[in-house]
Amino acid sequence: MRSFEEMTGIVDGNIRYSGFGFREFFEILPDAFVVRPEISRSESIKLFSKALRECRHAGKMNGDHLIERAEAIHRSSLAVPQVKFALWTKFRATNMASHPSFRLCWHGVEVRSAARLPKHLRHSDYFFGGFGRIYPDEPQGFGHIIMYCADRTEARAVERMMDTLQLVTGLINLYEVWQGRTLWAGRNWTDGRLWLGPNQFVFREKEFLSDKNILYNTDYDEESWRQNPLSMDRVLKVVPIVRRALSALKNHPLNDMLSRSVMLLQDGFVARDSNHRLLRYWSALEQIYVESNDKMRSNEKILDRAIFAEAEPEICRWKLSHIARLRNNYVHAGGSSDDLNYMSQFLREMLARHINHWIFKGINLKNHREMLDLVSMSSDRDMLLNRRKLINKRLKYIDDIVNTFEVD
C-alpha cells in the first residue's frame, strides 16, 4: 500500500498515477487477504481495487481500512436486486434445424441450443468503434447456444455464463472424442470440434448491451470454423452423459478442481497450436494431481500420482516424462509429423479417462486432499495389506495407551 501511495497523487479530487505499475497491485491484492469462496477472482480484484482507490482518496492507507471498505462495498453490492441476463453465440454444429434442441443447467445458468433465436434476442448488424461492422448472423448455416442467468451485475453474469459455456463445451468435446484419435488434416484441425463463436452478445432483460461492450473470440477464423464442424446428431448422442456428469458435479466434493480441469481441457481442445494444446492438457493434469496451494508443482509428484490406476504404469510414466520434457523445452514446431501431436493425444485420452473416473467414482471422497492421499499410496496389493495390518497394530497401541489412563 505504501508503494501504491508513492506512485499516486490526489489532484483536483482525482487520483493521478505516475505510471502503469498500479495495475499490478490490483491484480495481486486478493492474494494478501482471505477471500470468501463465493467471490470469484475477477470480482475480488474489482472489489479490492475499488476499496484501495477509496482509501487513497480518504488518506487512510492501511490494511484495516482497506478491509473495512471492501466489506462495505461488498455489502452494498449484495443489496442490489438480481435481474435476468442472457448471452448467446454461434454454435459450431450443422443441421440444427432438423434436430431437437437440448437444455442443460449448471449452478443457476440455463444453457439451450437453438437453430433460430427467439425474437427478443435477435439483432441486426451494427457498427462498433475499433472493430468495424458486426454481423450477428455470421457465420450463416449454424445455430446458436443461449445462456440465461439472474445476477446483480452484468460482469458477474457474463463471467458465470462464459464459464458455464466453457465447462459444457469441454464435456461435450470430451465425450464426443472419447477414446478416439484425431486424424490431422491441415493447420486448422483441432482435437475438439466445439469452439467459441466469433462474438458473444449480451442482453439485460430485453436490452441489448453488446453495442457498448463487445465480447469476441480473438482466435476466430471463418475458414477454420467451416472445416469439419460437428453434426447436431453427434452432439445429441453425448448430451445425456454430459447431463449426468453435470448432475454428479453439482454437489461433488471435487467440483472446483474437476470443473477447472475440464475448462483447461477445453482450452486444449480448441487450440490449433500444438505447443499451446500440450501446455493446457498438462495444466489440467496438474489441477487434478497437485495440491492447489503447491507452488512448486513437481513433475515427479504428478507422474507418481497420475499412474495410480494405469494398466501399464511404467510405460505410462515414460510417456508422461517425455511429455513433461516437451512442455519444459517448448521447442517443437508442432507440425503434423511431430511427435508432439501424438503425445498430446495420448495425454488427452488419459485426461478424459481420469476426469470421467473422478466425476462418477470420486463422489464419496471427503475432499481433494483425501483423493491425493489415495492416489499417493502404493499400487502393490501385498504392500497395502501389510500396511493395513501395521495400521491396525498402531491403532491398538493408541487404544491401549488411552485405556491405561482410565480410572476403574
Rosetta blueprint (number, residue, H / E / L):
1 M L
2 R H
3 S H
4 F H
5 E H
6 E H
7 M L
8 T E
9 G E
10 I E
11 V E
12 D L
13 G L
14 N E
15 I E
16 R E
17 Y E
18 S L
19 G L
20 F L
21 G L
22 F H
23 R H
24 E H
25 F H
26 F H
27 E H
28 I H
29 L H
30 P H
31 D H
32 A H
33 F L
34 V L
35 V L
36 R L
37 P L
38 E L
39 I L
40 S L
41 R H
42 S H
43 E H
44 S H
45 I H
46 K H
47 L H
48 F H
49 S H
50 K H
51 A H
52 L H
53 R H
54 E H
55 C H
56 R H
57 H H
58 A H
59 G L
60 K L
61 M L
62 N L
63 G H
64 D H
65 H H
66 L H
67 I H
68 E H
69 R H
70 A H
71 E H
72 A H
73 I H
74 H H
75 R H
76 S H
77 S H
78 L H
79 A L
80 V L
81 P L
82 Q L
83 V E
84 K E
85 F E
86 A E
87 L E
88 W E
89 T E
90 K E
91 F E
92 R L
93 A E
94 T E
95 N L
96 M H
97 A H
98 S H
99 H L
100 P L
101 S L
102 F L
103 R E
104 L E
105 C E
106 W E
107 H L
108 G L
109 V E
110 E E
111 V E
112 R E
113 S E
114 A E
115 A L
116 R L
117 L L
118 P L
119 K H
120 H H
121 L H
122 R L
123 H L
124 S L
125 D L
126 Y E
127 F E
128 F E
129 G L
130 G L
131 F L
132 G E
133 R E
134 I E
135 Y L
136 P L
137 D L
138 E L
139 P L
140 Q L
141 G L
142 F L
143 G E
144 H E
145 I E
146 I E
147 M E
148 Y E
149 C E
150 A E
151 D E
152 R L
153 T L
154 E H
155 A H
156 R H
157 A H
158 V H
159 E H
160 R H
161 M H
162 M H
163 D H
164 T H
165 L H
166 Q H
167 L H
168 V H
169 T H
170 G H
171 L H
172 I H
173 N H
174 L H
175 Y H
176 E H
177 V L
178 W L
179 Q L
180 G L
181 R L
182 T L
183 L L
184 W L
185 A L
186 G L
187 R L
188 N L
189 W L
190 T L
191 D L
192 G L
193 R L
194 L L
195 W L
196 L L
197 G L
198 P L
199 N E
200 Q E
201 F E
202 V E
203 F E
204 R E
205 E L
206 K L
207 E E
208 F E
209 L L
210 S L
211 D L
212 K L
213 N L
214 I L
215 L E
216 Y E
217 N L
218 T L
219 D L
220 Y L
221 D L
222 E H
223 E H
224 S H
225 W H
226 R H
227 Q L
228 N L
229 P L
230 L E
231 S E
232 M H
233 D H
234 R H
235 V H
236 L H
237 K H
238 V H
239 V H
240 P H
241 I H
242 V H
243 R H
244 R H
245 A H
246 L H
247 S H
248 A H
249 L H
250 K H
251 N L
252 H L
253 P L
254 L L
255 N H
256 D H
257 M H
258 L H
259 S H
260 R H
261 S H
262 V H
263 M H
264 L H
265 L H
266 Q H
267 D H
268 G H
269 F H
270 V H
271 A L
272 R L
273 D L
274 S H
275 N H
276 H H
277 R H
278 L H
279 L H
280 R H
281 Y H
282 W H
283 S H
284 A H
285 L H
286 E H
287 Q H
288 I H
289 Y H
290 V L
291 E L
292 S L
293 N L
294 D L
295 K L
296 M L
297 R L
298 S L
299 N H
300 E H
301 K H
302 I H
303 L H
304 D H
305 R H
306 A H
307 I L
308 F L
309 A L
310 E L
311 A L
312 E L
313 P H
314 E H
315 I H
316 C H
317 R H
318 W H
319 K H
320 L H
321 S H
322 H H
323 I H
324 A H
325 R H
326 L H
327 R H
328 N H
329 N H
330 Y L
331 V L
332 H L
333 A L
334 G L
335 G L
336 S L
337 S L
338 D L
339 D H
340 L H
341 N H
342 Y H
343 M H
344 S H
345 Q H
346 F H
347 L H
348 R H
349 E H
350 M H
351 L H
352 A H
353 R H
354 H H
355 I H
356 N H
357 H H
358 W H
359 I H
360 F H
361 K H
362 G L
363 I L
364 N L
365 L L
366 K L
367 N L
368 H H
369 R H
370 E H
371 M H
372 L H
373 D H
374 L H
375 V H
376 S H
377 M L
378 S L
379 S L
380 D L
381 R H
382 D H
383 M H
384 L H
385 L H
386 N H
387 R H
388 R H
389 K H
390 L H
391 I H
392 N H
393 K H
394 R H
395 L H
396 K H
397 Y H
398 I H
399 D H
400 D H
401 I H
402 V H
403 N H
404 T H
405 F L
406 E L
407 V L
408 D L
